[in-house]
Amino acid sequence: MTVDLKQQALALSPVLQEIFQALHRCPELGCQERQTAAFIRSRLDELGIEYIPMADTGTAAIIRGGHPGRTIGFRADIDALPINEETNLPYASQNPGVMHACGHDFHTASLLGAAELLNQRKETIHGNIKLFFQPDEEDRGGAAPMIASGCMENPKVDAMLCCHVESLIPTGALSVRTGPICAASNPFTVTLRGRGTHGAKPELGTDVIVAAAQVITALQTISSRRTCPTEAVVATIGSIHAGTAGNVLPPEARLKGILRTMTADARERVKEDFRSIVTGVAAAMGVEADIDIVESYPCCHNDPALTELLRRSAAKILGPENIWELEAPSLGADDFGYFNELVPGCYYYIGVGSETKGFTYPNHNPRFGADPDALWLSAAVEAQAALDFLEG
């Protein structure tokens, strides 16, 4: 069956590339993916696959096997980024300032390909396959609204798989690891309030800019002095705003950033350390501190048994020599973690890099590109993994 599956996936390659290029030309930001959603649903209609719109621009489809069994779910994100494309590809973005710079168009096309391969076999399948085309991964996270809308129920999903493109991995290879693979994230805003004054009379005010500098420096000790050196923790300040003139001490400074951790225990500890440091430094500097920490995406943690199944399935398509072991997790975040909190999950990276074709730029870069020749391989891996899980 594997040879037949590979052959069918390869034959599907031209169609998948057309789908991919159509999606790439018309990128849409999170919660605005109406054209993208319409395209996906039209394709599902053509394939005769039932689906339910949910979370506004999201779509949950299901392929019901001819025999009872378990249910496996797949997630493909569909939103783009606020980046102006600089690839000069013939199918480059036609929406100025918006680009599929993280491969979500690839994820969507790949899963539509897997859907077609699996739908052709549904009468022999024991169980069900759910396909989640999820909005807004890059911003507030569309996974939670999808789950709240009931996508994981009726029938209940038993396990989830999710692939993500990686241009640092060549086409034809796949990378995965057991255990933590993506970080939990907690965006934050700190507002420091003091008493403004003329720059010539600093003693009459309380300098929020100096306080902000002290806060930024002190926060570096979260990872350097409050965390074991072998544990991955990041506290990033990416934005600081204060004042409008060079000779005036302003009454307010605002810091924005994000905390990234790899375990639930570390997440809680780091938030506690963060609050302690900010309030302590602010008090020492004579300013007030308002702290807003957002509960964002949880950690993605790869289940050992499901990850081993993915390795075996992918080896049938790509060859065992092309299944790479990811040595360390990424400190990047993905809202697939919300699915991962409910059922065993596996998040893995599919290679889309090609030096000869110029697909070498990283995600979120205006010159990022994914090798279209990797589409059929990705679709075949997803289909094979579904079949192997449901036969297990």
C-alpha positions, 0 to 999 in steps of 0.5 A: 500500500505504501508504494501505491500511496507514494505513487498516488501522492506523486501523481497529485503533485501538480494539483498540490502545487496549483493549490499552494500557489493560489494560496500563496498569491492571496495571503490573509492575516489572522481572523481575516482569512475569508478568501482562504477559508472559501478556497479550502471549503470549495476544495473539500466540496470537490472531494466530497469531504464533509466539513463544518465552518467554525471559529469564523474562518476555521474549518473542521473536516472529517473523513469517516472510515468504513469501519469503527475505530479511533480518530486521529486529527491533523492541524494546518494553520491558514493565516499569513504575516504582516510582511511585504514579500521580496521573493520575486516568485511568479506566484508572489503575494498580490496583497501588499504588506501581507505574505505567507512567510511561515509556510501556512499555505504549504501546510494547508495544501499538504493537508488537502493533499493528504485528505484526497489520498485518505478519502480515496481509501475511506471504505477500508479505514478503521476509524476517522480522520479529522482535518482542522484548517485553523485560523490565526496561529500567528496572533491570538491563537485560533486553536482555542476557539476551534476547541471551544467550538467542539472540533475535538468531539463527536467523534472524540479525537484520540491523537493529533499530528501537526507538520511545520515547514523548515527551510533549514532542512532539505526537501526529502527530510523530516526532523522530530524529537520526543518530549518538548519541541516548542515553548510556552509563551507569555507576552507581557506589558510593564508600565512604569509610572513616576513623576515627570520633570525638567531634565535640568532638575531630576531631583524633582521627579522620579526617572522612569527611564532609568527605572526601565533600564534597571528593570531590563537589566535585572530581568536577564537574571531570570535565565542567567541566575534563577534558572538551571543553565541546562534549562531553556528559558528566555525573557525578551524585551522587544519594545520600550517607549517613553518620553517625547523630548530629550530634555524632559523626564517623562511620567511613564515608560512602557516595556513589552516583551515575552517569556518563553519556557519549556515546562509547566513548572518553569512557566509558573516559576518564571512568571513569579520571578518576573513579577518579583523582579519588576516590583522590587526594582520599581520600588527601589527606584521610587516608581509604580509598576503595573504588570500585565502577563498574558496567558498565551500558548502552552508548550508543545510536547511530543508523546513518545509512542505517537512520535515513534509512529510518526518516525516509522510512517515517515520512513516508509515515504522518505526512507529511514536515512531522511528521518532526522533527530532534532537535538533540542526544542525550539523556543518558538511557540505554536498554538498547537499546544492547546490541542496537545494539552488535550490528547497525545500529540506530535509536532514535526518539521518537514524539509522544504529547503533547496539551495539550488532553487534559492529556498534558504531563507528562514521563516518570517523573512520577506524572502522566505520560500518553501520548495513546492516539490516537497508538497507531495512528500508531506501529504504522503507522510500525513496520509501514511501516519493516519493509516498506520495510527488507525491500523494500530 
